[in-house]
Amino acid sequence: MRRKQSYTYRKDVYYFSINKITMFRKTKELAHVVFKQYAKLGKKVEWMGTWNGKKFEETDQGPVIASVKK
């Protein structure tokens, strides 16, 4: 049985997931730095973007992902 989500997403913060663990940062720059660090370590990372209350926005992370790939 699937476990119920135990938190709600905050508006206007940047979300990404690392090995199916959702993390967030308040600024885009800080989120990019952390995202790159985990990607360099070889973790499975996924950029989700900002939450607007109904869906994720700003999901394009092409330059960040391209700079991490070896």
Predicted model as a PDB file, atoms N, CA, C, CB and O in Angstrom, pLDDT in the B-factor column:
MODEL        1                                                                  
ATOM      1  N   MET A   1       0.835  -1.172   0.000  1.00 62.00           N  
ATOM      2  CA  MET A   1       0.000   0.000   0.000  1.00 62.00           C  
ATOM      3  C   MET A   1       0.888   1.247   0.000  1.00 62.00           C  
ATOM      4  CB  MET A   1      -0.954  -0.009   1.213  1.00 62.00           C  
ATOM      5  O   MET A   1       1.911   1.293   0.684  1.00 62.00           O  
ATOM      6  N   ARG A   2       0.493   2.228  -0.755  1.00 64.00           N  
ATOM      7  CA  ARG A   2       1.275   3.457  -0.875  1.00 64.00           C  
ATOM      8  C   ARG A   2       1.145   4.298   0.389  1.00 64.00           C  
ATOM      9  CB  ARG A   2       0.825   4.267  -2.104  1.00 64.00           C  
ATOM     10  O   ARG A   2       0.069   4.421   0.973  1.00 64.00           O  
ATOM     11  N   ARG A   3       2.261   4.863   0.786  1.00 69.00           N  
ATOM     12  CA  ARG A   3       2.291   5.703   1.967  1.00 69.00           C  
ATOM     13  C   ARG A   3       1.767   7.097   1.630  1.00 69.00           C  
ATOM     14  CB  ARG A   3       3.716   5.781   2.540  1.00 69.00           C  
ATOM     15  O   ARG A   3       2.082   7.643   0.573  1.00 69.00           O  
ATOM     16  N   LYS A   4       0.980   7.663   2.514  1.00 67.00           N  
ATOM     17  CA  LYS A   4       0.403   8.979   2.294  1.00 67.00           C  
ATOM     18  C   LYS A   4       1.468  10.063   2.430  1.00 67.00           C  
ATOM     19  CB  LYS A   4      -0.744   9.231   3.276  1.00 67.00           C  
ATOM     20  O   LYS A   4       2.329   9.990   3.307  1.00 67.00           O  
ATOM     21  N   GLN A   5       1.407  11.061   1.566  1.00 65.00           N  
ATOM     22  CA  GLN A   5       2.337  12.176   1.630  1.00 65.00           C  
ATOM     23  C   GLN A   5       2.096  12.922   2.938  1.00 65.00           C  
ATOM     24  CB  GLN A   5       2.173  13.124   0.399  1.00 65.00           C  
ATOM     25  O   GLN A   5       0.962  13.300   3.234  1.00 65.00           O  
ATOM     26  N   SER A   6       3.149  13.137   3.720  1.00 68.00           N  
ATOM     27  CA  SER A   6       2.980  13.702   5.052  1.00 68.00           C  
ATOM     28  C   SER A   6       3.263  15.201   5.125  1.00 68.00           C  
ATOM     29  CB  SER A   6       3.871  12.986   6.011  1.00 68.00           C  
ATOM     30  O   SER A   6       3.402  15.737   6.225  1.00 68.00           O  
ATOM     31  N   TYR A   7       3.349  15.877   4.015  1.00 73.00           N  
ATOM     32  CA  TYR A   7       3.594  17.313   4.028  1.00 73.00           C  
ATOM     33  C   TYR A   7       2.939  17.951   2.819  1.00 73.00           C  
ATOM     34  CB  TYR A   7       5.103  17.616   4.051  1.00 73.00           C  
ATOM     35  O   TYR A   7       2.562  17.266   1.868  1.00 73.00           O  
ATOM     36  N   THR A   8       2.809  19.256   2.864  1.00 82.00           N  
ATOM     37  CA  THR A   8       2.279  19.990   1.727  1.00 82.00           C  
ATOM     38  C   THR A   8       3.404  20.826   1.128  1.00 82.00           C  
ATOM     39  CB  THR A   8       1.071  20.884   2.143  1.00 82.00           C  
ATOM     40  O   THR A   8       4.312  21.262   1.836  1.00 82.00           O  
ATOM     41  N   TYR A   9       3.335  21.043  -0.168  1.00 85.00           N  
ATOM     42  CA  TYR A   9       4.344  21.837  -0.854  1.00 85.00           C  
ATOM     43  C   TYR A   9       4.144  23.315  -0.525  1.00 85.00           C  
ATOM     44  CB  TYR A   9       4.283  21.603  -2.382  1.00 85.00           C  
ATOM     45  O   TYR A   9       3.011  23.784  -0.420  1.00 85.00           O  
ATOM     46  N   ARG A  10       5.234  24.039  -0.364  1.00 86.00           N  
ATOM     47  CA  ARG A  10       5.187  25.482  -0.148  1.00 86.00           C  
ATOM     48  C   ARG A  10       5.175  26.196  -1.490  1.00 86.00           C  
ATOM     49  CB  ARG A  10       6.386  25.954   0.711  1.00 86.00           C  
ATOM     50  O   ARG A  10       5.727  25.694  -2.469  1.00 86.00           O  
ATOM     51  N   LYS A  11       4.563  27.334  -1.538  1.00 88.00           N  
ATOM     52  CA  LYS A  11       4.537  28.126  -2.767  1.00 88.00           C  
ATOM     53  C   LYS A  11       5.839  28.894  -2.901  1.00 88.00           C  
ATOM     54  CB  LYS A  11       3.330  29.095  -2.780  1.00 88.00           C  
ATOM     55  O   LYS A  11       6.437  29.304  -1.906  1.00 88.00           O  
ATOM     56  N   ASP A  12       6.273  29.086  -4.138  1.00 85.00           N  
ATOM     57  CA  ASP A  12       7.419  29.933  -4.501  1.00 85.00           C  
ATOM     58  C   ASP A  12       8.754  29.484  -3.922  1.00 85.00           C  
ATOM     59  CB  ASP A  12       7.157  31.326  -4.061  1.00 85.00           C  
ATOM     60  O   ASP A  12       9.613  30.321  -3.646  1.00 85.00           O  
ATOM     61  N   VAL A  13       8.945  28.196  -3.735  1.00 90.00           N  
ATOM     62  CA  VAL A  13      10.261  27.658  -3.416  1.00 90.00           C  
ATOM     63  C   VAL A  13      10.598  26.626  -4.486  1.00 90.00           C  
ATOM     64  CB  VAL A  13      10.301  27.028  -1.971  1.00 90.00           C  
ATOM     65  O   VAL A  13       9.707  26.151  -5.189  1.00 90.00           O  
ATOM     66  N   TYR A  14      11.856  26.280  -4.613  1.00 92.00           N  
ATOM     67  CA  TYR A  14      12.320  25.413  -5.694  1.00 92.00           C  
ATOM     68  C   TYR A  14      12.490  23.985  -5.179  1.00 92.00           C  
ATOM     69  CB  TYR A  14      13.651  25.939  -6.286  1.00 92.00           C  
ATOM     70  O   TYR A  14      13.170  23.754  -4.179  1.00 92.00           O  
ATOM     71  N   TYR A  15      11.870  23.038  -5.867  1.00 92.00           N  
ATOM     72  CA  TYR A  15      11.878  21.638  -5.462  1.00 92.00           C  
ATOM     73  C   TYR A  15      12.691  20.790  -6.428  1.00 92.00           C  
ATOM     74  CB  TYR A  15      10.454  21.105  -5.368  1.00 92.00           C  
ATOM     75  O   TYR A  15      12.710  21.041  -7.633  1.00 92.00           O  
ATOM     76  N   PHE A  16      13.360  19.787  -5.883  1.00 92.00           N  
ATOM     77  CA  PHE A  16      14.044  18.767  -6.662  1.00 92.00           C  
ATOM     78  C   PHE A  16      14.055  17.491  -5.836  1.00 92.00           C  
ATOM     79  CB  PHE A  16      15.499  19.211  -7.050  1.00 92.00           C  
ATOM     80  O   PHE A  16      13.901  17.529  -4.615  1.00 92.00           O  
ATOM     81  N   SER A  17      14.238  16.367  -6.505  1.00 91.00           N  
ATOM     82  CA  SER A  17      14.255  15.102  -5.771  1.00 91.00           C  
ATOM     83  C   SER A  17      15.585  14.400  -5.992  1.00 91.00           C  
ATOM     84  CB  SER A  17      13.082  14.192  -6.206  1.00 91.00           C  
ATOM     85  O   SER A  17      16.174  14.465  -7.072  1.00 91.00           O  
ATOM     86  N   ILE A  18      16.036  13.736  -4.954  1.00 91.00           N  
ATOM     87  CA  ILE A  18      17.279  12.978  -4.973  1.00 91.00           C  
ATOM     88  C   ILE A  18      16.955  11.576  -4.497  1.00 91.00           C  
ATOM     89  CB  ILE A  18      18.387  13.647  -4.082  1.00 91.00           C  
ATOM     90  O   ILE A  18      16.593  11.371  -3.339  1.00 91.00           O  
ATOM     91  N   ASN A  19      17.085  10.609  -5.399  1.00 89.00           N  
ATOM     92  CA  ASN A  19      16.756   9.216  -5.077  1.00 89.00           C  
ATOM     93  C   ASN A  19      15.392   9.103  -4.411  1.00 89.00           C  
ATOM     94  CB  ASN A  19      17.826   8.614  -4.169  1.00 89.00           C  
ATOM     95  O   ASN A  19      15.249   8.438  -3.386  1.00 89.00           O  
ATOM     96  N   LYS A  20      14.386   9.758  -4.999  1.00 86.00           N  
ATOM     97  CA  LYS A  20      12.991   9.745  -4.566  1.00 86.00           C  
ATOM     98  C   LYS A  20      12.741  10.458  -3.240  1.00 86.00           C  
ATOM     99  CB  LYS A  20      12.524   8.338  -4.455  1.00 86.00           C  
ATOM    100  O   LYS A  20      11.697  10.256  -2.619  1.00 86.00           O  
ATOM    101  N   ILE A  21      13.680  11.286  -2.802  1.00 90.00           N  
ATOM    102  CA  ILE A  21      13.501  12.106  -1.606  1.00 90.00           C  
ATOM    103  C   ILE A  21      13.363  13.548  -2.075  1.00 90.00           C  
ATOM    104  CB  ILE A  21      14.703  11.937  -0.590  1.00 90.00           C  
ATOM    105  O   ILE A  21      14.267  14.078  -2.721  1.00 90.00           O  
ATOM    106  N   THR A  22      12.251  14.183  -1.759  1.00 91.00           N  
ATOM    107  CA  THR A  22      11.986  15.537  -2.210  1.00 91.00           C  
ATOM    108  C   THR A  22      12.662  16.539  -1.282  1.00 91.00           C  
ATOM    109  CB  THR A  22      10.475  15.799  -2.280  1.00 91.00           C  
ATOM    110  O   THR A  22      12.535  16.462  -0.060  1.00 91.00           O  
ATOM    111  N   MET A  23      13.380  17.479  -1.886  1.00 92.00           N  
ATOM    112  CA  MET A  23      14.056  18.541  -1.141  1.00 92.00           C  
ATOM    113  C   MET A  23      13.666  19.883  -1.743  1.00 92.00           C  
ATOM    114  CB  MET A  23      15.607  18.351  -1.163  1.00 92.00           C  
ATOM    115  O   MET A  23      13.209  19.942  -2.885  1.00 92.00           O  
ATOM    116  N   PHE A  24      13.842  20.953  -0.990  1.00 93.00           N  
ATOM    117  CA  PHE A  24      13.546  22.282  -1.506  1.00 93.00           C  
ATOM    118  C   PHE A  24      14.552  23.289  -0.986  1.00 93.00           C  
ATOM    119  CB  PHE A  24      12.128  22.704  -1.127  1.00 93.00           C  
ATOM    120  O   PHE A  24      15.191  23.081   0.045  1.00 93.00           O  
ATOM    121  N   ARG A  25      14.682  24.389  -1.722  1.00 93.00           N  
ATOM    122  CA  ARG A  25      15.503  25.519  -1.326  1.00 93.00           C  
ATOM    123  C   ARG A  25      14.714  26.786  -1.649  1.00 93.00           C  
ATOM    124  CB  ARG A  25      16.901  25.503  -2.053  1.00 93.00           C  
ATOM    125  O   ARG A  25      13.913  26.800  -2.584  1.00 93.00           O  
ATOM    126  N   LYS A  26      14.936  27.837  -0.885  1.00 92.00           N  
ATOM    127  CA  LYS A  26      14.166  29.063  -1.060  1.00 92.00           C  
ATOM    128  C   LYS A  26      14.606  29.880  -2.270  1.00 92.00           C  
ATOM    129  CB  LYS A  26      14.271  29.906   0.176  1.00 92.00           C  
ATOM    130  O   LYS A  26      13.779  30.560  -2.878  1.00 92.00           O  
ATOM    131  N   THR A  27      15.888  29.830  -2.634  1.00 91.00           N  
ATOM    132  CA  THR A  27      16.361  30.605  -3.780  1.00 91.00           C  
ATOM    133  C   THR A  27      16.764  29.688  -4.917  1.00 91.00           C  
ATOM    134  CB  THR A  27      17.537  31.499  -3.382  1.00 91.00           C  
ATOM    135  O   THR A  27      17.168  28.546  -4.695  1.00 91.00           O  
ATOM    136  N   LYS A  28      16.654  30.191  -6.125  1.00 89.00           N  
ATOM    137  CA  LYS A  28      16.980  29.406  -7.306  1.00 89.00           C  
ATOM    138  C   LYS A  28      18.472  29.099  -7.367  1.00 89.00           C  
ATOM    139  CB  LYS A  28      16.542  30.141  -8.568  1.00 89.00           C  
ATOM    140  O   LYS A  28      18.869  27.996  -7.744  1.00 89.00           O  
ATOM    141  N   GLU A  29      19.303  30.083  -6.993  1.00 91.00           N  
ATOM    142  CA  GLU A  29      20.752  29.894  -7.040  1.00 91.00           C  
ATOM    143  C   GLU A  29      21.198  28.783  -6.095  1.00 91.00           C  
ATOM    144  CB  GLU A  29      21.467  31.196  -6.688  1.00 91.00           C  
ATOM    145  O   GLU A  29      22.006  27.931  -6.466  1.00 91.00           O  
ATOM    146  N   LEU A  30      20.671  28.799  -4.880  1.00 93.00           N  
ATOM    147  CA  LEU A  30      21.030  27.769  -3.906  1.00 93.00           C  
ATOM    148  C   LEU A  30      20.528  26.395  -4.349  1.00 93.00           C  
ATOM    149  CB  LEU A  30      20.458  28.120  -2.525  1.00 93.00           C  
ATOM    150  O   LEU A  30      21.213  25.389  -4.166  1.00 93.00           O  
ATOM    151  N   ALA A  31      19.347  26.360  -4.924  1.00 92.00           N  
ATOM    152  CA  ALA A  31      18.806  25.094  -5.425  1.00 92.00           C  
ATOM    153  C   ALA A  31      19.685  24.535  -6.544  1.00 92.00           C  
ATOM    154  CB  ALA A  31      17.361  25.287  -5.928  1.00 92.00           C  
ATOM    155  O   ALA A  31      19.911  23.326  -6.605  1.00 92.00           O  
ATOM    156  N   HIS A  32      20.184  25.402  -7.432  1.00 90.00           N  
ATOM    157  CA  HIS A  32      21.066  24.958  -8.516  1.00 90.00           C  
ATOM    158  C   HIS A  32      22.363  24.384  -7.963  1.00 90.00           C  
ATOM    159  CB  HIS A  32      21.372  26.120  -9.471  1.00 90.00           C  
ATOM    160  O   HIS A  32      22.840  23.355  -8.441  1.00 90.00           O  
ATOM    161  N   VAL A  33      22.938  25.044  -6.954  1.00 93.00           N  
ATOM    162  CA  VAL A  33      24.195  24.577  -6.378  1.00 93.00           C  
ATOM    163  C   VAL A  33      24.037  23.185  -5.774  1.00 93.00           C  
ATOM    164  CB  VAL A  33      24.692  25.561  -5.315  1.00 93.00           C  
ATOM    165  O   VAL A  33      24.856  22.299  -6.019  1.00 93.00           O  
ATOM    166  N   VAL A  34      22.996  22.999  -4.992  1.00 93.00           N  
ATOM    167  CA  VAL A  34      22.773  21.708  -4.344  1.00 93.00           C  
ATOM    168  C   VAL A  34      22.458  20.636  -5.383  1.00 93.00           C  
ATOM    169  CB  VAL A  34      21.632  21.807  -3.316  1.00 93.00           C  
ATOM    170  O   VAL A  34      22.946  19.510  -5.285  1.00 93.00           O  
ATOM    171  N   PHE A  35      21.640  20.987  -6.378  1.00 92.00           N  
ATOM    172  CA  PHE A  35      21.281  20.058  -7.443  1.00 92.00           C  
ATOM    173  C   PHE A  35      22.528  19.563  -8.171  1.00 92.00           C  
ATOM    174  CB  PHE A  35      20.315  20.724  -8.435  1.00 92.00           C  
ATOM    175  O   PHE A  35      22.671  18.368  -8.429  1.00 92.00           O  
ATOM    176  N   LYS A  36      23.440  20.499  -8.502  1.00 92.00           N  
ATOM    177  CA  LYS A  36      24.673  20.135  -9.203  1.00 92.00           C  
ATOM    178  C   LYS A  36      25.565  19.236  -8.356  1.00 92.00           C  
ATOM    179  CB  LYS A  36      25.438  21.387  -9.603  1.00 92.00           C  
ATOM    180  O   LYS A  36      26.156  18.283  -8.863  1.00 92.00           O  
ATOM    181  N   GLN A  37      25.662  19.542  -7.064  1.00 94.00           N  
ATOM    182  CA  GLN A  37      26.514  18.747  -6.180  1.00 94.00           C  
ATOM    183  C   GLN A  37      26.055  17.294  -6.107  1.00 94.00           C  
ATOM    184  CB  GLN A  37      26.532  19.354  -4.783  1.00 94.00           C  
ATOM    185  O   GLN A  37      26.872  16.378  -6.189  1.00 94.00           O  
ATOM    186  N   TYR A  38      24.767  17.086  -5.956  1.00 94.00           N  
ATOM    187  CA  TYR A  38      24.257  15.722  -5.893  1.00 94.00           C  
ATOM    188  C   TYR A  38      24.400  15.003  -7.236  1.00 94.00           C  
ATOM    189  CB  TYR A  38      22.795  15.730  -5.459  1.00 94.00           C  
ATOM    190  O   TYR A  38      24.671  13.803  -7.274  1.00 94.00           O  
ATOM    191  N   ALA A  39      24.219  15.730  -8.326  1.00 91.00           N  
ATOM    192  CA  ALA A  39      24.367  15.119  -9.648  1.00 91.00           C  
ATOM    193  C   ALA A  39      25.814  14.701  -9.898  1.00 91.00           C  
ATOM    194  CB  ALA A  39      23.902  16.091 -10.745  1.00 91.00           C  
ATOM    195  O   ALA A  39      26.059  13.651 -10.491  1.00 91.00           O  
ATOM    196  N   LYS A  40      26.770  15.507  -9.453  1.00 93.00           N  
ATOM    197  CA  LYS A  40      28.184  15.162  -9.616  1.00 93.00           C  
ATOM    198  C   LYS A  40      28.560  13.921  -8.818  1.00 93.00           C  
ATOM    199  CB  LYS A  40      29.063  16.331  -9.193  1.00 93.00           C  
ATOM    200  O   LYS A  40      29.454  13.169  -9.207  1.00 93.00           O  
ATOM    201  N   LEU A  41      27.877  13.713  -7.705  1.00 93.00           N  
ATOM    202  CA  LEU A  41      28.128  12.522  -6.891  1.00 93.00           C  
ATOM    203  C   LEU A  41      27.539  11.261  -7.513  1.00 93.00           C  
ATOM    204  CB  LEU A  41      27.558  12.716  -5.499  1.00 93.00           C  
ATOM    205  O   LEU A  41      27.801  10.156  -7.039  1.00 93.00           O  
ATOM    206  N   GLY A  42      26.758  11.416  -8.554  1.00 91.00           N  
ATOM    207  CA  GLY A  42      26.180  10.271  -9.239  1.00 91.00           C  
ATOM    208  C   GLY A  42      24.808   9.878  -8.725  1.00 91.00           C  
ATOM    209  O   GLY A  42      24.315   8.795  -9.042  1.00 91.00           O  
ATOM    210  N   LYS A  43      24.190  10.735  -7.943  1.00 91.00           N  
ATOM    211  CA  LYS A  43      22.846  10.453  -7.439  1.00 91.00           C  
ATOM    212  C   LYS A  43      21.828  10.665  -8.547  1.00 91.00           C  
ATOM    213  CB  LYS A  43      22.513  11.345  -6.219  1.00 91.00           C  
ATOM    214  O   LYS A  43      22.059  11.433  -9.481  1.00 91.00           O  
ATOM    215  N   LYS A  44      20.711   9.984  -8.435  1.00 91.00           N  
ATOM    216  CA  LYS A  44      19.624  10.150  -9.401  1.00 91.00           C  
ATOM    217  C   LYS A  44      18.833  11.394  -8.984  1.00 91.00           C  
ATOM    218  CB  LYS A  44      18.694   8.862  -9.464  1.00 91.00           C  
ATOM    219  O   LYS A  44      18.088  11.365  -8.004  1.00 91.00           O  
ATOM    220  N   VAL A  45      19.002  12.477  -9.733  1.00 91.00           N  
ATOM    221  CA  VAL A  45      18.367  13.750  -9.388  1.00 91.00           C  
ATOM    222  C   VAL A  45      17.335  14.132 -10.440  1.00 91.00           C  
ATOM    223  CB  VAL A  45      19.421  14.862  -9.248  1.00 91.00           C  
ATOM    224  O   VAL A  45      17.485  13.825 -11.622  1.00 91.00           O  
ATOM    225  N   GLU A  46      16.294  14.802  -9.987  1.00 90.00           N  
ATOM    226  CA  GLU A  46      15.236  15.259 -10.893  1.00 90.00           C  
ATOM    227  C   GLU A  46      14.801  16.649 -10.447  1.00 90.00           C  
ATOM    228  CB  GLU A  46      14.018  14.263 -10.908  1.00 90.00           C  
ATOM    229  O   GLU A  46      14.444  16.841  -9.285  1.00 90.00           O  
ATOM    230  N   TRP A  47      14.827  17.622 -11.358  1.00 90.00           N  
ATOM    231  CA  TRP A  47      14.387  18.972 -11.056  1.00 90.00           C  
ATOM    232  C   TRP A  47      12.885  19.040 -11.216  1.00 90.00           C  
ATOM    233  CB  TRP A  47      15.086  20.008 -11.961  1.00 90.00           C  
ATOM    234  O   TRP A  47      12.351  18.598 -12.233  1.00 90.00           O  
ATOM    235  N   MET A  48      12.192  19.589 -10.226  1.00 90.00           N  
ATOM    236  CA  MET A  48      10.740  19.681 -10.280  1.00 90.00           C  
ATOM    237  C   MET A  48      10.257  21.107 -10.533  1.00 90.00           C  
ATOM    238  CB  MET A  48      10.146  19.162  -8.994  1.00 90.00           C  
ATOM    239  O   MET A  48       9.235  21.294 -11.192  1.00 90.00           O  
ATOM    240  N   GLY A  49      10.964  22.111 -10.027  1.00 90.00           N  
ATOM    241  CA  GLY A  49      10.606  23.508 -10.259  1.00 90.00           C  
ATOM    242  C   GLY A  49       9.942  24.140  -9.059  1.00 90.00           C  
ATOM    243  O   GLY A  49      10.120  23.682  -7.930  1.00 90.00           O  
ATOM    244  N   THR A  50       9.173  25.194  -9.298  1.00 90.00           N  
ATOM    245  CA  THR A  50       8.466  25.883  -8.210  1.00 90.00           C  
ATOM    246  C   THR A  50       7.014  25.429  -8.180  1.00 90.00           C  
ATOM    247  CB  THR A  50       8.551  27.428  -8.377  1.00 90.00           C  
ATOM    248  O   THR A  50       6.424  25.127  -9.217  1.00 90.00           O  
ATOM    249  N   TRP A  51       6.457  25.387  -7.002  1.00 88.00           N  
ATOM    250  CA  TRP A  51       5.070  24.969  -6.808  1.00 88.00           C  
ATOM    251  C   TRP A  51       4.194  26.221  -6.754  1.00 88.00           C  
ATOM    252  CB  TRP A  51       4.910  24.110  -5.502  1.00 88.00           C  
ATOM    253  O   TRP A  51       4.464  27.134  -5.974  1.00 88.00           O  
ATOM    254  N   ASN A  52       3.150  26.267  -7.580  1.00 87.00           N  
ATOM    255  CA  ASN A  52       2.279  27.438  -7.591  1.00 87.00           C  
ATOM    256  C   ASN A  52       0.953  27.184  -6.881  1.00 87.00           C  
ATOM    257  CB  ASN A  52       2.017  27.871  -9.014  1.00 87.00           C  
ATOM    258  O   ASN A  52       0.062  28.032  -6.919  1.00 87.00           O  
ATOM    259  N   GLY A  53       0.815  26.056  -6.249  1.00 85.00           N  
ATOM    260  CA  GLY A  53      -0.423  25.712  -5.559  1.00 85.00           C  
ATOM    261  C   GLY A  53      -1.195  24.604  -6.247  1.00 85.00           C  
ATOM    262  O   GLY A  53      -1.993  23.913  -5.613  1.00 85.00           O  
ATOM    263  N   LYS A  54      -0.961  24.428  -7.556  1.00 87.00           N  
ATOM    264  CA  LYS A  54      -1.649  23.387  -8.312  1.00 87.00           C  
ATOM    265  C   LYS A  54      -0.695  22.505  -9.102  1.00 87.00           C  
ATOM    266  CB  LYS A  54      -2.645  24.010  -9.246  1.00 87.00           C  
ATOM    267  O   LYS A  54      -0.949  21.313  -9.275  1.00 87.00           O  
ATOM    268  N   LYS A  55       0.409  23.088  -9.587  1.00 87.00           N  
ATOM    269  CA  LYS A  55       1.361  22.323 -10.377  1.00 87.00           C  
ATOM    270  C   LYS A  55       2.743  22.948 -10.263  1.00 87.00           C  
ATOM    271  CB  LYS A  55       0.918  22.251 -11.850  1.00 87.00           C  
ATOM    272  O   LYS A  55       2.902  24.046  -9.730  1.00 87.00           O  
ATOM    273  N   PHE A  56       3.742  22.228 -10.773  1.00 86.00           N  
ATOM    274  CA  PHE A  56       5.106  22.748 -10.772  1.00 86.00           C  
ATOM    275  C   PHE A  56       5.327  23.609 -12.004  1.00 86.00           C  
ATOM    276  CB  PHE A  56       6.136  21.598 -10.723  1.00 86.00           C  
ATOM    277  O   PHE A  56       4.899  23.266 -13.107  1.00 86.00           O  
ATOM    278  N   GLU A  57       6.005  24.737 -11.796  1.00 86.00           N  
ATOM    279  CA  GLU A  57       6.357  25.639 -12.889  1.00 86.00           C  
ATOM    280  C   GLU A  57       7.874  25.747 -12.947  1.00 86.00           C  
ATOM    281  CB  GLU A  57       5.699  27.048 -12.704  1.00 86.00           C  
ATOM    282  O   GLU A  57       8.576  25.280 -12.050  1.00 86.00           O  
ATOM    283  N   GLU A  58       8.368  26.364 -14.005  1.00 74.00           N  
ATOM    284  CA  GLU A  58       9.795  26.601 -14.176  1.00 74.00           C  
ATOM    285  C   GLU A  58      10.581  25.288 -14.086  1.00 74.00           C  
ATOM    286  CB  GLU A  58      10.299  27.599 -13.119  1.00 74.00           C  
ATOM    287  O   GLU A  58      11.531  25.173 -13.313  1.00 74.00           O  
ATOM    288  N   THR A  59      10.177  24.323 -14.871  1.00 65.00           N  
ATOM    289  CA  THR A  59      10.788  23.003 -14.804  1.00 65.00           C  
ATOM    290  C   THR A  59      11.960  22.828 -15.753  1.00 65.00           C  
ATOM    291  CB  THR A  59       9.765  21.964 -15.092  1.00 65.00           C  
ATOM    292  O   THR A  59      12.603  21.778 -15.730  1.00 65.00           O  
ATOM    293  N   ASP A  60      12.262  23.811 -16.586  1.00 67.00           N  
ATOM    294  CA  ASP A  60      13.363  23.685 -17.542  1.00 67.00           C  
ATOM    295  C   ASP A  60      14.700  23.896 -16.843  1.00 67.00           C  
ATOM    296  CB  ASP A  60      13.199  24.693 -18.697  1.00 67.00           C  
ATOM    297  O   ASP A  60      14.974  24.987 -16.343  1.00 67.00           O  
ATOM    298  N   GLN A  61      15.536  22.858 -16.807  1.00 62.00           N  
ATOM    299  CA  GLN A  61      16.847  22.940 -16.180  1.00 62.00           C  
ATOM    300  C   GLN A  61      17.924  22.474 -17.140  1.00 62.00           C  
ATOM    301  CB  GLN A  61      16.885  22.113 -14.897  1.00 62.00           C  
ATOM    302  O   GLN A  61      18.903  21.866 -16.708  1.00 62.00           O  
ATOM    303  N   GLY A  62      17.774  22.737 -18.421  1.00 53.00           N  
ATOM    304  CA  GLY A  62      18.728  22.315 -19.432  1.00 53.00           C  
ATOM    305  C   GLY A  62      20.162  22.697 -19.152  1.00 53.00           C  
ATOM    306  O   GLY A  62      21.029  21.823 -19.176  1.00 53.00           O  
ATOM    307  N   PRO A  63      20.465  23.977 -18.883  1.00 48.00           N  
ATOM    308  CA  PRO A  63      21.861  24.370 -18.635  1.00 48.00           C  
ATOM    309  C   PRO A  63      22.466  23.719 -17.402  1.00 48.00           C  
ATOM    310  CB  PRO A  63      21.951  25.861 -18.492  1.00 48.00           C  
ATOM    311  O   PRO A  63      23.648  23.377 -17.403  1.00 48.00           O  
ATOM    312  N   VAL A  64      21.682  23.544 -16.363  1.00 54.00           N  
ATOM    313  CA  VAL A  64      22.200  22.921 -15.132  1.00 54.00           C  
ATOM    314  C   VAL A  64      22.522  21.459 -15.381  1.00 54.00           C  
ATOM    315  CB  VAL A  64      21.182  23.050 -13.974  1.00 54.00           C  
ATOM    316  O   VAL A  64      23.592  20.987 -14.998  1.00 54.00           O  
ATOM    317  N   ILE A  65      21.610  20.737 -16.018  1.00 53.00           N  
ATOM    318  CA  ILE A  65      21.829  19.310 -16.271  1.00 53.00           C  
ATOM    319  C   ILE A  65      22.967  19.110 -17.268  1.00 53.00           C  
ATOM    320  CB  ILE A  65      20.538  18.649 -16.797  1.00 53.00           C  
ATOM    321  O   ILE A  65      23.769  18.190 -17.111  1.00 53.00           O  
ATOM    322  N   ALA A  66      23.047  19.964 -18.295  1.00 45.00           N  
ATOM    323  CA  ALA A  66      24.102  19.822 -19.306  1.00 45.00           C  
ATOM    324  C   ALA A  66      25.478  20.051 -18.702  1.00 45.00           C  
ATOM    325  CB  ALA A  66      23.873  20.800 -20.461  1.00 45.00           C  
ATOM    326  O   ALA A  66      26.440  19.405 -19.118  1.00 45.00           O  
ATOM    327  N   SER A  67      25.598  20.947 -17.737  1.00 51.00           N  
ATOM    328  CA  SER A  67      26.903  21.227 -17.151  1.00 51.00           C  
ATOM    329  C   SER A  67      27.351  20.123 -16.194  1.00 51.00           C  
ATOM    330  CB  SER A  67      26.869  22.557 -16.423  1.00 51.00           C  
ATOM    331  O   SER A  67      28.535  20.023 -15.872  1.00 51.00           O  
ATOM    332  N   VAL A  68      26.412  19.300 -15.742  1.00 55.00           N  
ATOM    333  CA  VAL A  68      26.741  18.228 -14.798  1.00 55.00           C  
ATOM    334  C   VAL A  68      27.175  16.962 -15.520  1.00 55.00           C  
ATOM    335  CB  VAL A  68      25.545  17.926 -13.900  1.00 55.00           C  
ATOM    336  O   VAL A  68      28.013  16.215 -15.016  1.00 55.00           O  
ATOM    337  N   LYS A  69      26.611  16.718 -16.694  1.00 53.00           N  
ATOM    338  CA  LYS A  69      26.928  15.486 -17.431  1.00 53.00           C  
ATOM    339  C   LYS A  69      28.417  15.432 -17.787  1.00 53.00           C  
ATOM    340  CB  LYS A  69      26.072  15.390 -18.716  1.00 53.00           C  
ATOM    341  O   LYS A  69      29.024  16.449 -18.123  1.00 53.00           O  
ATOM    342  N   LYS A  70      28.982  14.248 -17.707  1.00 49.00           N  
ATOM    343  CA  LYS A  70      30.417  14.064 -17.946  1.00 49.00           C  
ATOM    344  C   LYS A  70      30.708  13.789 -19.401  1.00 49.00           C  
ATOM    345  CB  LYS A  70      30.958  12.932 -17.095  1.00 49.00           C  
ATOM    346  O   LYS A  70      31.867  13.610 -19.776  1.00 49.00           O  
TER     347      LYS A  70                                                      
ENDMDL                                                                          
END                                                                             
